[in-house]
Amino acid sequence: MQPCREGQQLKRHVRPLLLPGIVDFFEEGAAAGKGGLELIGNDVAAFCDDLVKDSRTYADVYQESIGREPGTAEK
């Protein structure tokens, strides 16, 4: 079972605000009478991986805060 259209919308909408977006997504689904697996599909791990694949890491945020490009190390 593939994620429904709502799952695809969540992935585009949530990345900057991951936790609040996920909560809203599941609350809206529950209000519509849908269960979790109905919203995201049977492969929960793949849904989660896809959800965060383009998210910045804490290391990226730290590198940016000290004025370096993410993914570069001090030499």
PDB file of N, CA, C, O and CB in Angstrom:
ATOM      1  N   MET A   1       0.843  -1.181   0.000  1.00  0.00           N
ATOM      2  CA  MET A   1       0.000   0.000   0.000  1.00  0.00           C
ATOM      3  C   MET A   1       0.886   1.241   0.000  1.00  0.00           C
ATOM      4  O   MET A   1       1.752   1.376   0.865  1.00  0.00           O
ATOM      5  CB  MET A   1      -0.958   0.000   1.219  1.00  0.00           C
ATOM      6  N   GLN A   2       0.694   2.116  -0.918  1.00  0.00           N
ATOM      7  CA  GLN A   2       1.464   3.351  -1.032  1.00  0.00           C
ATOM      8  C   GLN A   2       0.843   4.439  -0.157  1.00  0.00           C
ATOM      9  O   GLN A   2      -0.360   4.420   0.101  1.00  0.00           O
ATOM     10  CB  GLN A   2       1.535   3.814  -2.505  1.00  0.00           C
ATOM     11  N   PRO A   3       1.679   5.405   0.307  1.00  0.00           N
ATOM     12  CA  PRO A   3       1.105   6.514   1.056  1.00  0.00           C
ATOM     13  C   PRO A   3       0.075   7.249   0.200  1.00  0.00           C
ATOM     14  O   PRO A   3       0.250   7.385  -1.011  1.00  0.00           O
ATOM     15  CB  PRO A   3       2.210   7.482   1.525  1.00  0.00           C
ATOM     16  N   CYS A   4      -0.980   7.715   0.822  1.00  0.00           N
ATOM     17  CA  CYS A   4      -2.008   8.429   0.085  1.00  0.00           C
ATOM     18  C   CYS A   4      -1.554   9.850  -0.220  1.00  0.00           C
ATOM     19  O   CYS A   4      -0.468  10.273   0.177  1.00  0.00           O
ATOM     20  CB  CYS A   4      -3.322   8.445   0.871  1.00  0.00           C
ATOM     21  N   ARG A   5      -2.393  10.561  -0.921  1.00  0.00           N
ATOM     22  CA  ARG A   5      -2.074  11.934  -1.316  1.00  0.00           C
ATOM     23  C   ARG A   5      -1.746  12.793  -0.100  1.00  0.00           C
ATOM     24  O   ARG A   5      -0.869  13.654  -0.173  1.00  0.00           O
ATOM     25  CB  ARG A   5      -3.240  12.551  -2.096  1.00  0.00           C
ATOM     26  N   GLU A   6      -2.430  12.573   1.004  1.00  0.00           N
ATOM     27  CA  GLU A   6      -2.170  13.346   2.214  1.00  0.00           C
ATOM     28  C   GLU A   6      -0.735  13.129   2.699  1.00  0.00           C
ATOM     29  O   GLU A   6      -0.090  14.071   3.159  1.00  0.00           O
ATOM     30  CB  GLU A   6      -3.169  12.964   3.319  1.00  0.00           C
ATOM     31  N   GLY A   7      -0.236  11.902   2.600  1.00  0.00           N
ATOM     32  CA  GLY A   7       1.138  11.610   2.988  1.00  0.00           C
ATOM     33  C   GLY A   7       2.136  12.368   2.140  1.00  0.00           C
ATOM     34  O   GLY A   7       3.141  12.860   2.653  1.00  0.00           O
ATOM     35  N   GLN A   8       1.871  12.465   0.854  1.00  0.00           N
ATOM     36  CA  GLN A   8       2.748  13.222  -0.035  1.00  0.00           C
ATOM     37  C   GLN A   8       2.713  14.704   0.326  1.00  0.00           C
ATOM     38  O   GLN A   8       3.750  15.367   0.303  1.00  0.00           O
ATOM     39  CB  GLN A   8       2.339  13.017  -1.508  1.00  0.00           C
ATOM     40  N   GLN A   9       1.547  15.229   0.656  1.00  0.00           N
ATOM     41  CA  GLN A   9       1.435  16.626   1.057  1.00  0.00           C
ATOM     42  C   GLN A   9       2.208  16.880   2.338  1.00  0.00           C
ATOM     43  O   GLN A   9       2.853  17.920   2.478  1.00  0.00           O
ATOM     44  CB  GLN A   9      -0.031  17.018   1.238  1.00  0.00           C
ATOM     45  N   LEU A  10       2.152  15.958   3.260  1.00  0.00           N
ATOM     46  CA  LEU A  10       2.885  16.110   4.509  1.00  0.00           C
ATOM     47  C   LEU A  10       4.372  16.236   4.242  1.00  0.00           C
ATOM     48  O   LEU A  10       5.035  17.093   4.826  1.00  0.00           O
ATOM     49  CB  LEU A  10       2.612  14.931   5.441  1.00  0.00           C
ATOM     50  N   LYS A  11       4.902  15.405   3.378  1.00  0.00           N
ATOM     51  CA  LYS A  11       6.332  15.418   3.099  1.00  0.00           C
ATOM     52  C   LYS A  11       6.773  16.757   2.544  1.00  0.00           C
ATOM     53  O   LYS A  11       7.861  17.226   2.878  1.00  0.00           O
ATOM     54  CB  LYS A  11       6.692  14.310   2.129  1.00  0.00           C
ATOM     55  N   ARG A  12       5.976  17.377   1.721  1.00  0.00           N
ATOM     56  CA  ARG A  12       6.343  18.680   1.165  1.00  0.00           C
ATOM     57  C   ARG A  12       6.181  19.786   2.194  1.00  0.00           C
ATOM     58  O   ARG A  12       6.957  20.742   2.205  1.00  0.00           O
ATOM     59  CB  ARG A  12       5.499  18.990  -0.067  1.00  0.00           C
ATOM     60  N   HIS A  13       5.193  19.666   3.048  1.00  0.00           N
ATOM     61  CA  HIS A  13       4.811  20.745   3.948  1.00  0.00           C
ATOM     62  C   HIS A  13       5.607  20.756   5.256  1.00  0.00           C
ATOM     63  O   HIS A  13       5.806  21.823   5.836  1.00  0.00           O
ATOM     64  CB  HIS A  13       3.346  20.643   4.256  1.00  0.00           C
ATOM     65  N   VAL A  14       6.052  19.631   5.717  1.00  0.00           N
ATOM     66  CA  VAL A  14       6.507  19.506   7.092  1.00  0.00           C
ATOM     67  C   VAL A  14       7.991  19.733   7.307  1.00  0.00           C
ATOM     68  O   VAL A  14       8.382  20.121   8.408  1.00  0.00           O
ATOM     69  CB  VAL A  14       6.160  18.181   7.588  1.00  0.00           C
ATOM     70  N   ARG A  15       8.806  19.517   6.346  1.00  0.00           N
ATOM     71  CA  ARG A  15      10.250  19.501   6.583  1.00  0.00           C
ATOM     72  C   ARG A  15      10.757  20.636   7.477  1.00  0.00           C
ATOM     73  O   ARG A  15      11.527  20.365   8.398  1.00  0.00           O
ATOM     74  CB  ARG A  15      10.961  19.560   5.275  1.00  0.00           C
ATOM     75  N   PRO A  16      10.362  21.895   7.250  1.00  0.00           N
ATOM     76  CA  PRO A  16      10.894  22.938   8.133  1.00  0.00           C
ATOM     77  C   PRO A  16      10.415  22.816   9.580  1.00  0.00           C
ATOM     78  O   PRO A  16      11.152  23.167  10.501  1.00  0.00           O
ATOM     79  CB  PRO A  16      10.513  24.291   7.598  1.00  0.00           C
ATOM     80  N   LEU A  17       9.229  22.340   9.787  1.00  0.00           N
ATOM     81  CA  LEU A  17       8.655  22.220  11.122  1.00  0.00           C
ATOM     82  C   LEU A  17       8.172  20.796  11.313  1.00  0.00           C
ATOM     83  O   LEU A  17       6.969  20.541  11.359  1.00  0.00           O
ATOM     84  CB  LEU A  17       7.495  23.234  11.334  1.00  0.00           C
ATOM     85  N   LEU A  18       9.091  19.887  11.421  1.00  0.00           N
ATOM     86  CA  LEU A  18       8.780  18.465  11.353  1.00  0.00           C
ATOM     87  C   LEU A  18       7.760  18.006  12.392  1.00  0.00           C
ATOM     88  O   LEU A  18       6.733  17.437  12.022  1.00  0.00           O
ATOM     89  CB  LEU A  18      10.034  17.676  11.514  1.00  0.00           C
ATOM     90  N   LEU A  19       8.007  18.232  13.655  1.00  0.00           N
ATOM     91  CA  LEU A  19       7.108  17.702  14.678  1.00  0.00           C
ATOM     92  C   LEU A  19       5.709  18.316  14.638  1.00  0.00           C
ATOM     93  O   LEU A  19       4.727  17.574  14.623  1.00  0.00           O
ATOM     94  CB  LEU A  19       7.708  17.924  16.035  1.00  0.00           C
ATOM     95  N   PRO A  20       5.584  19.650  14.621  1.00  0.00           N
ATOM     96  CA  PRO A  20       4.220  20.195  14.569  1.00  0.00           C
ATOM     97  C   PRO A  20       3.461  19.753  13.320  1.00  0.00           C
ATOM     98  O   PRO A  20       2.251  19.530  13.374  1.00  0.00           O
ATOM     99  CB  PRO A  20       4.265  21.714  14.624  1.00  0.00           C
ATOM    100  N   GLY A  21       4.155  19.628  12.211  1.00  0.00           N
ATOM    101  CA  GLY A  21       3.502  19.197  10.977  1.00  0.00           C
ATOM    102  C   GLY A  21       3.001  17.775  11.057  1.00  0.00           C
ATOM    103  O   GLY A  21       1.925  17.461  10.548  1.00  0.00           O
ATOM    104  N   ILE A  22       3.776  16.908  11.692  1.00  0.00           N
ATOM    105  CA  ILE A  22       3.368  15.509  11.833  1.00  0.00           C
ATOM    106  C   ILE A  22       2.138  15.420  12.731  1.00  0.00           C
ATOM    107  O   ILE A  22       1.197  14.681  12.440  1.00  0.00           O
ATOM    108  CB  ILE A  22       4.525  14.650  12.409  1.00  0.00           C
ATOM    109  N   VAL A  23       2.156  16.171  13.813  1.00  0.00           N
ATOM    110  CA  VAL A  23       1.005  16.163  14.728  1.00  0.00           C
ATOM    111  C   VAL A  23      -0.246  16.631  13.996  1.00  0.00           C
ATOM    112  O   VAL A  23      -1.299  16.000  14.091  1.00  0.00           O
ATOM    113  CB  VAL A  23       1.275  17.064  15.964  1.00  0.00           C
ATOM    114  N   ASP A  24      -0.131  17.740  13.262  1.00  0.00           N
ATOM    115  CA  ASP A  24      -1.284  18.240  12.504  1.00  0.00           C
ATOM    116  C   ASP A  24      -1.767  17.213  11.486  1.00  0.00           C
ATOM    117  O   ASP A  24      -2.969  16.996  11.337  1.00  0.00           O
ATOM    118  CB  ASP A  24      -0.927  19.550  11.793  1.00  0.00           C
ATOM    119  N   PHE A  25      -0.830  16.588  10.793  1.00  0.00           N
ATOM    120  CA  PHE A  25      -1.154  15.596   9.775  1.00  0.00           C
ATOM    121  C   PHE A  25      -1.981  14.455  10.366  1.00  0.00           C
ATOM    122  O   PHE A  25      -3.013  14.080   9.810  1.00  0.00           O
ATOM    123  CB  PHE A  25       0.126  15.049   9.140  1.00  0.00           C
ATOM    124  N   PHE A  26      -1.525  13.902  11.495  1.00  0.00           N
ATOM    125  CA  PHE A  26      -2.247  12.783  12.099  1.00  0.00           C
ATOM    126  C   PHE A  26      -3.555  13.221  12.749  1.00  0.00           C
ATOM    127  O   PHE A  26      -4.526  12.464  12.739  1.00  0.00           O
ATOM    128  CB  PHE A  26      -1.371  12.096  13.128  1.00  0.00           C
ATOM    129  N   GLU A  27      -3.602  14.425  13.313  1.00  0.00           N
ATOM    130  CA  GLU A  27      -4.860  14.923  13.869  1.00  0.00           C
ATOM    131  C   GLU A  27      -5.911  15.103  12.776  1.00  0.00           C
ATOM    132  O   GLU A  27      -7.076  14.756  12.966  1.00  0.00           O
ATOM    133  CB  GLU A  27      -4.631  16.251  14.604  1.00  0.00           C
ATOM    134  N   GLU A  28      -5.496  15.646  11.633  1.00  0.00           N
ATOM    135  CA  GLU A  28      -6.429  15.822  10.521  1.00  0.00           C
ATOM    136  C   GLU A  28      -6.888  14.468   9.992  1.00  0.00           C
ATOM    137  O   GLU A  28      -8.060  14.294   9.658  1.00  0.00           O
ATOM    138  CB  GLU A  28      -5.780  16.645   9.393  1.00  0.00           C
ATOM    139  N   GLY A  29      -5.973  13.514   9.914  1.00  0.00           N
ATOM    140  CA  GLY A  29      -6.339  12.176   9.469  1.00  0.00           C
ATOM    141  C   GLY A  29      -7.317  11.514  10.421  1.00  0.00           C
ATOM    142  O   GLY A  29      -8.284  10.885   9.992  1.00  0.00           O
ATOM    143  N   ALA A  30      -7.062  11.657  11.720  1.00  0.00           N
ATOM    144  CA  ALA A  30      -7.960  11.072  12.713  1.00  0.00           C
ATOM    145  C   ALA A  30      -9.335  11.718  12.647  1.00  0.00           C
ATOM    146  O   ALA A  30     -10.354  11.042  12.781  1.00  0.00           O
ATOM    147  CB  ALA A  30      -7.375  11.220  14.120  1.00  0.00           C
ATOM    148  N   ALA A  31      -9.357  13.028  12.442  1.00  0.00           N
ATOM    149  CA  ALA A  31     -10.641  13.721  12.332  1.00  0.00           C
ATOM    150  C   ALA A  31     -11.430  13.242  11.113  1.00  0.00           C
ATOM    151  O   ALA A  31     -12.660  13.271  11.105  1.00  0.00           O
ATOM    152  CB  ALA A  31     -10.421  15.236  12.251  1.00  0.00           C
ATOM    153  N   ALA A  32     -10.700  12.799  10.080  1.00  0.00           N
ATOM    154  CA  ALA A  32     -11.350  12.283   8.873  1.00  0.00           C
ATOM    155  C   ALA A  32     -11.648  10.791   8.990  1.00  0.00           C
ATOM    156  O   ALA A  32     -12.146  10.178   8.045  1.00  0.00           O
ATOM    157  CB  ALA A  32     -10.472  12.543   7.649  1.00  0.00           C
ATOM    158  N   GLY A  33     -11.343  10.206  10.152  1.00  0.00           N
ATOM    159  CA  GLY A  33     -11.636   8.801  10.384  1.00  0.00           C
ATOM    160  C   GLY A  33     -10.613   7.840   9.793  1.00  0.00           C
ATOM    161  O   GLY A  33     -10.916   6.664   9.592  1.00  0.00           O
ATOM    162  N   LYS A  34      -9.404   8.327   9.512  1.00  0.00           N
ATOM    163  CA  LYS A  34      -8.364   7.485   8.922  1.00  0.00           C
ATOM    164  C   LYS A  34      -7.364   7.059   9.982  1.00  0.00           C
ATOM    165  O   LYS A  34      -7.035   7.823  10.889  1.00  0.00           O
ATOM    166  CB  LYS A  34      -7.648   8.223   7.783  1.00  0.00           C
ATOM    167  N   GLY A  35      -6.885   5.831   9.855  1.00  0.00           N
ATOM    168  CA  GLY A  35      -5.855   5.328  10.751  1.00  0.00           C
ATOM    169  C   GLY A  35      -4.463   5.709  10.253  1.00  0.00           C
ATOM    170  O   GLY A  35      -4.296   6.173   9.125  1.00  0.00           O
ATOM    171  N   GLY A  36      -3.486   5.507  11.104  1.00  0.00           N
ATOM    172  CA  GLY A  36      -2.109   5.874  10.767  1.00  0.00           C
ATOM    173  C   GLY A  36      -1.594   5.193   9.520  1.00  0.00           C
ATOM    174  O   GLY A  36      -1.051   5.852   8.633  1.00  0.00           O
ATOM    175  N   LEU A  37      -1.755   3.880   9.439  1.00  0.00           N
ATOM    176  CA  LEU A  37      -1.255   3.166   8.266  1.00  0.00           C
ATOM    177  C   LEU A  37      -2.014   3.537   7.002  1.00  0.00           C
ATOM    178  O   LEU A  37      -1.460   3.491   5.903  1.00  0.00           O
ATOM    179  CB  LEU A  37      -1.339   1.672   8.491  1.00  0.00           C
ATOM    180  N   GLU A  38      -3.251   3.895   7.154  1.00  0.00           N
ATOM    181  CA  GLU A  38      -4.025   4.350   5.999  1.00  0.00           C
ATOM    182  C   GLU A  38      -3.450   5.657   5.463  1.00  0.00           C
ATOM    183  O   GLU A  38      -3.489   5.907   4.258  1.00  0.00           O
ATOM    184  CB  GLU A  38      -5.513   4.531   6.376  1.00  0.00           C
ATOM    185  N   LEU A  39      -2.923   6.480   6.344  1.00  0.00           N
ATOM    186  CA  LEU A  39      -2.351   7.761   5.939  1.00  0.00           C
ATOM    187  C   LEU A  39      -0.958   7.620   5.323  1.00  0.00           C
ATOM    188  O   LEU A  39      -0.644   8.282   4.334  1.00  0.00           O
ATOM    189  CB  LEU A  39      -2.285   8.687   7.129  1.00  0.00           C
ATOM    190  N   ILE A  40      -0.128   6.758   5.908  1.00  0.00           N
ATOM    191  CA  ILE A  40       1.275   6.730   5.478  1.00  0.00           C
ATOM    192  C   ILE A  40       1.668   5.490   4.700  1.00  0.00           C
ATOM    193  O   ILE A  40       2.742   5.462   4.099  1.00  0.00           O
ATOM    194  CB  ILE A  40       2.158   6.847   6.662  1.00  0.00           C
ATOM    195  N   GLY A  41       0.837   4.474   4.695  1.00  0.00           N
ATOM    196  CA  GLY A  41       1.170   3.234   4.004  1.00  0.00           C
ATOM    197  C   GLY A  41       1.752   2.217   4.974  1.00  0.00           C
ATOM    198  O   GLY A  41       1.993   2.528   6.140  1.00  0.00           O
ATOM    199  N   ASN A  42       1.977   1.007   4.489  1.00  0.00           N
ATOM    200  CA  ASN A  42       2.458  -0.079   5.352  1.00  0.00           C
ATOM    201  C   ASN A  42       3.938   0.005   5.692  1.00  0.00           C
ATOM    202  O   ASN A  42       4.364  -0.548   6.706  1.00  0.00           O
ATOM    203  CB  ASN A  42       2.188  -1.391   4.697  1.00  0.00           C
ATOM    204  N   ASP A  43       4.724   0.677   4.878  1.00  0.00           N
ATOM    205  CA  ASP A  43       6.163   0.759   5.113  1.00  0.00           C
ATOM    206  C   ASP A  43       6.474   2.026   5.911  1.00  0.00           C
ATOM    207  O   ASP A  43       6.841   3.060   5.352  1.00  0.00           O
ATOM    208  CB  ASP A  43       6.947   0.747   3.768  1.00  0.00           C
ATOM    209  N   VAL A  44       6.321   1.916   7.216  1.00  0.00           N
ATOM    210  CA  VAL A  44       6.493   3.068   8.103  1.00  0.00           C
ATOM    211  C   VAL A  44       7.921   3.600   8.035  1.00  0.00           C
ATOM    212  O   VAL A  44       8.126   4.814   8.006  1.00  0.00           O
ATOM    213  CB  VAL A  44       6.140   2.690   9.550  1.00  0.00           C
ATOM    214  N   ALA A  45       8.903   2.714   8.009  1.00  0.00           N
ATOM    215  CA  ALA A  45      10.307   3.143   7.959  1.00  0.00           C
ATOM    216  C   ALA A  45      10.591   3.938   6.689  1.00  0.00           C
ATOM    217  O   ALA A  45      11.274   4.961   6.740  1.00  0.00           O
ATOM    218  CB  ALA A  45      11.246   1.927   8.037  1.00  0.00           C
ATOM    219  N   ALA A  46      10.080   3.486   5.565  1.00  0.00           N
ATOM    220  CA  ALA A  46      10.301   4.204   4.306  1.00  0.00           C
ATOM    221  C   ALA A  46       9.636   5.575   4.343  1.00  0.00           C
ATOM    222  O   ALA A  46      10.197   6.549   3.843  1.00  0.00           O
ATOM    223  CB  ALA A  46       9.766   3.388   3.116  1.00  0.00           C
ATOM    224  N   PHE A  47       8.447   5.656   4.932  1.00  0.00           N
ATOM    225  CA  PHE A  47       7.769   6.941   5.064  1.00  0.00           C
ATOM    226  C   PHE A  47       8.619   7.900   5.895  1.00  0.00           C
ATOM    227  O   PHE A  47       8.813   9.056   5.519  1.00  0.00           O
ATOM    228  CB  PHE A  47       6.375   6.757   5.705  1.00  0.00           C
ATOM    229  N   CYS A  48       9.117   7.414   7.016  1.00  0.00           N
ATOM    230  CA  CYS A  48       9.931   8.259   7.894  1.00  0.00           C
ATOM    231  C   CYS A  48      11.234   8.672   7.224  1.00  0.00           C
ATOM    232  O   CYS A  48      11.642   9.830   7.311  1.00  0.00           O
ATOM    233  CB  CYS A  48      10.229   7.532   9.202  1.00  0.00           C
ATOM    234  N   ASP A  49      11.887   7.725   6.555  1.00  0.00           N
ATOM    235  CA  ASP A  49      13.120   8.048   5.842  1.00  0.00           C
ATOM    236  C   ASP A  49      12.882   9.125   4.800  1.00  0.00           C
ATOM    237  O   ASP A  49      13.656  10.076   4.690  1.00  0.00           O
ATOM    238  CB  ASP A  49      13.698   6.801   5.181  1.00  0.00           C
ATOM    239  N   ASP A  50      11.814   8.976   4.040  1.00  0.00           N
ATOM    240  CA  ASP A  50      11.508   9.942   3.003  1.00  0.00           C
ATOM    241  C   ASP A  50      11.139  11.294   3.602  1.00  0.00           C
ATOM    242  O   ASP A  50      11.438  12.337   3.021  1.00  0.00           O
ATOM    243  CB  ASP A  50      10.381   9.430   2.124  1.00  0.00           C
ATOM    244  N   LEU A  51      10.504  11.273   4.737  1.00  0.00           N
ATOM    245  CA  LEU A  51      10.079  12.501   5.395  1.00  0.00           C
ATOM    246  C   LEU A  51      11.264  13.360   5.805  1.00  0.00           C
ATOM    247  O   LEU A  51      11.204  14.585   5.697  1.00  0.00           O
ATOM    248  CB  LEU A  51       9.233  12.179   6.607  1.00  0.00           C
ATOM    249  N   VAL A  52      12.331  12.744   6.270  1.00  0.00           N
ATOM    250  CA  VAL A  52      13.468  13.508   6.789  1.00  0.00           C
ATOM    251  C   VAL A  52      14.665  13.572   5.843  1.00  0.00           C
ATOM    252  O   VAL A  52      15.689  14.161   6.190  1.00  0.00           O
ATOM    253  CB  VAL A  52      13.907  12.919   8.084  1.00  0.00           C
ATOM    254  N   LYS A  53      14.555  12.983   4.665  1.00  0.00           N
ATOM    255  CA  LYS A  53      15.729  12.864   3.798  1.00  0.00           C
ATOM    256  C   LYS A  53      16.344  14.207   3.419  1.00  0.00           C
ATOM    257  O   LYS A  53      17.560  14.276   3.236  1.00  0.00           O
ATOM    258  CB  LYS A  53      15.359  12.123   2.548  1.00  0.00           C
ATOM    259  N   ASP A  54      15.581  15.250   3.297  1.00  0.00           N
ATOM    260  CA  ASP A  54      16.120  16.556   2.917  1.00  0.00           C
ATOM    261  C   ASP A  54      16.233  17.527   4.086  1.00  0.00           C
ATOM    262  O   ASP A  54      16.512  18.710   3.892  1.00  0.00           O
ATOM    263  CB  ASP A  54      15.261  17.164   1.851  1.00  0.00           C
ATOM    264  N   SER A  55      16.016  17.030   5.289  1.00  0.00           N
ATOM    265  CA  SER A  55      16.077  17.889   6.463  1.00  0.00           C
ATOM    266  C   SER A  55      17.520  18.191   6.839  1.00  0.00           C
ATOM    267  O   SER A  55      18.418  17.370   6.652  1.00  0.00           O
ATOM    268  CB  SER A  55      15.348  17.241   7.638  1.00  0.00           C
ATOM    269  N   ARG A  56      17.713  19.370   7.365  1.00  0.00           N
ATOM    270  CA  ARG A  56      19.042  19.731   7.848  1.00  0.00           C
ATOM    271  C   ARG A  56      19.313  18.972   9.140  1.00  0.00           C
ATOM    272  O   ARG A  56      18.403  18.735   9.935  1.00  0.00           O
ATOM    273  CB  ARG A  56      19.166  21.271   8.069  1.00  0.00           C
ATOM    274  N   THR A  57      20.560  18.596   9.339  1.00  0.00           N
ATOM    275  CA  THR A  57      20.953  17.910  10.567  1.00  0.00           C
ATOM    276  C   THR A  57      21.407  18.943  11.592  1.00  0.00           C
ATOM    277  O   THR A  57      21.611  20.113  11.267  1.00  0.00           O
ATOM    278  CB  THR A  57      22.080  16.871  10.291  1.00  0.00           C
ATOM    279  N   TYR A  58      21.562  18.491  12.834  1.00  0.00           N
ATOM    280  CA  TYR A  58      22.108  19.378  13.856  1.00  0.00           C
ATOM    281  C   TYR A  58      23.507  19.842  13.468  1.00  0.00           C
ATOM    282  O   TYR A  58      23.883  20.982  13.741  1.00  0.00           O
ATOM    283  CB  TYR A  58      22.138  18.673  15.222  1.00  0.00           C
ATOM    284  N   ALA A  59      24.273  18.970  12.837  1.00  0.00           N
ATOM    285  CA  ALA A  59      25.625  19.343  12.387  1.00  0.00           C
ATOM    286  C   ALA A  59      25.545  20.463  11.351  1.00  0.00           C
ATOM    287  O   ALA A  59      26.351  21.392  11.393  1.00  0.00           O
ATOM    288  CB  ALA A  59      26.367  18.113  11.792  1.00  0.00           C
ATOM    289  N   ASP A  60      24.601  20.393  10.433  1.00  0.00           N
ATOM    290  CA  ASP A  60      24.429  21.461   9.442  1.00  0.00           C
ATOM    291  C   ASP A  60      24.106  22.786  10.122  1.00  0.00           C
ATOM    292  O   ASP A  60      24.686  23.822   9.795  1.00  0.00           O
ATOM    293  CB  ASP A  60      23.317  21.096   8.444  1.00  0.00           C
ATOM    294  N   VAL A  61      23.179  22.743  11.066  1.00  0.00           N
ATOM    295  CA  VAL A  61      22.779  23.958  11.779  1.00  0.00           C
ATOM    296  C   VAL A  61      23.973  24.538  12.534  1.00  0.00           C
ATOM    297  O   VAL A  61      24.184  25.751  12.522  1.00  0.00           O
ATOM    298  CB  VAL A  61      21.612  23.663  12.756  1.00  0.00           C
ATOM    299  N   TYR A  62      24.747  23.685  13.184  1.00  0.00           N
ATOM    300  CA  TYR A  62      25.926  24.148  13.912  1.00  0.00           C
ATOM    301  C   TYR A  62      26.940  24.769  12.961  1.00  0.00           C
ATOM    302  O   TYR A  62      27.458  25.853  13.230  1.00  0.00           O
ATOM    303  CB  TYR A  62      26.567  22.992  14.686  1.00  0.00           C
ATOM    304  N   GLN A  63      27.224  24.098  11.859  1.00  0.00           N
ATOM    305  CA  GLN A  63      28.190  24.630  10.894  1.00  0.00           C
ATOM    306  C   GLN A  63      27.760  26.003  10.396  1.00  0.00           C
ATOM    307  O   GLN A  63      28.584  26.909  10.272  1.00  0.00           O
ATOM    308  CB  GLN A  63      28.354  23.668   9.710  1.00  0.00           C
ATOM    309  N   GLU A  64      26.479  26.156  10.111  1.00  0.00           N
ATOM    310  CA  GLU A  64      25.966  27.443   9.665  1.00  0.00           C
ATOM    311  C   GLU A  64      26.097  28.494  10.760  1.00  0.00           C
ATOM    312  O   GLU A  64      26.381  29.656  10.468  1.00  0.00           O
ATOM    313  CB  GLU A  64      24.509  27.313   9.234  1.00  0.00           C
ATOM    314  N   SER A  65      25.896  28.104  12.009  1.00  0.00           N
ATOM    315  CA  SER A  65      25.949  29.065  13.114  1.00  0.00           C
ATOM    316  C   SER A  65      27.358  29.588  13.348  1.00  0.00           C
ATOM    317  O   SER A  65      27.528  30.685  13.880  1.00  0.00           O
ATOM    318  CB  SER A  65      25.422  28.429  14.387  1.00  0.00           C
ATOM    319  N   ILE A  66      28.367  28.820  12.961  1.00  0.00           N
ATOM    320  CA  ILE A  66      29.744  29.292  13.137  1.00  0.00           C
ATOM    321  C   ILE A  66      30.334  29.795  11.819  1.00  0.00           C
ATOM    322  O   ILE A  66      31.535  30.043  11.718  1.00  0.00           O
ATOM    323  CB  ILE A  66      30.621  28.169  13.707  1.00  0.00           C
ATOM    324  N   GLY A  67      29.478  29.941  10.821  1.00  0.00           N
ATOM    325  CA  GLY A  67      29.888  30.576   9.585  1.00  0.00           C
ATOM    326  C   GLY A  67      30.559  29.682   8.563  1.00  0.00           C
ATOM    327  O   GLY A  67      31.254  30.179   7.676  1.00  0.00           O
ATOM    328  N   ARG A  68      30.373  28.400   8.662  1.00  0.00           N
ATOM    329  CA  ARG A  68      30.948  27.477   7.687  1.00  0.00           C
ATOM    330  C   ARG A  68      29.842  26.886   6.826  1.00  0.00           C
ATOM    331  O   ARG A  68      28.672  26.873   7.208  1.00  0.00           O
ATOM    332  CB  ARG A  68      31.746  26.354   8.391  1.00  0.00           C
ATOM    333  N   GLU A  69      30.234  26.407   5.675  1.00  0.00           N
ATOM    334  CA  GLU A  69      29.295  25.711   4.810  1.00  0.00           C
ATOM    335  C   GLU A  69      29.007  24.340   5.400  1.00  0.00           C
ATOM    336  O   GLU A  69      29.935  23.670   5.854  1.00  0.00           O
ATOM    337  CB  GLU A  69      29.848  25.590   3.367  1.00  0.00           C
ATOM    338  N   PRO A  70      27.746  23.897   5.409  1.00  0.00           N
ATOM    339  CA  PRO A  70      27.444  22.547   5.881  1.00  0.00           C
ATOM    340  C   PRO A  70      28.208  21.502   5.079  1.00  0.00           C
ATOM    341  O   PRO A  70      28.361  21.621   3.863  1.00  0.00           O
ATOM    342  CB  PRO A  70      25.940  22.276   5.798  1.00  0.00           C
ATOM    343  N   GLY A  71      28.684  20.481   5.776  1.00  0.00           N
ATOM    344  CA  GLY A  71      29.401  19.397   5.120  1.00  0.00           C
ATOM    345  C   GLY A  71      30.891  19.640   4.976  1.00  0.00           C
ATOM    346  O   GLY A  71      31.591  18.810   4.396  1.00  0.00           O
ATOM    347  N   THR A  72      31.399  20.765   5.490  1.00  0.00           N
ATOM    348  CA  THR A  72      32.837  21.025   5.417  1.00  0.00           C
ATOM    349  C   THR A  72      33.436  20.898   6.804  1.00  0.00           C
ATOM    350  O   THR A  72      32.785  21.217   7.799  1.00  0.00           O
ATOM    351  CB  THR A  72      33.125  22.429   4.822  1.00  0.00           C
ATOM    352  N   ALA A  73      34.637  20.448   6.871  1.00  0.00           N
ATOM    353  CA  ALA A  73      35.326  20.286   8.155  1.00  0.00           C
ATOM    354  C   ALA A  73      36.453  21.298   8.261  1.00  0.00           C
ATOM    355  O   ALA A  73      37.017  21.727   7.254  1.00  0.00           O
ATOM    356  CB  ALA A  73      35.874  18.847   8.316  1.00  0.00           C
ATOM    357  N   GLU A  74      36.774  21.675   9.499  1.00  0.00           N
ATOM    358  CA  GLU A  74      37.893  22.571   9.724  1.00  0.00           C
ATOM    359  C   GLU A  74      39.175  21.815   9.474  1.00  0.00           C
ATOM    360  O   GLU A  74      39.301  20.653   9.858  1.00  0.00           O
ATOM    361  CB  GLU A  74      37.867  23.157  11.150  1.00  0.00           C
ATOM    362  N   LYS A  75      40.122  22.462   8.838  1.00  0.00           N
ATOM    363  CA  LYS A  75      41.405  21.808   8.535  1.00  0.00           C
ATOM    364  C   LYS A  75      42.493  22.337   9.427  1.00  0.00           C
ATOM    365  O   LYS A  75      43.642  21.907   9.322  1.00  0.00           O
ATOM    366  CB  LYS A  75      41.792  22.010   7.070  1.00  0.00           C
TER     367      LYS A  75
END
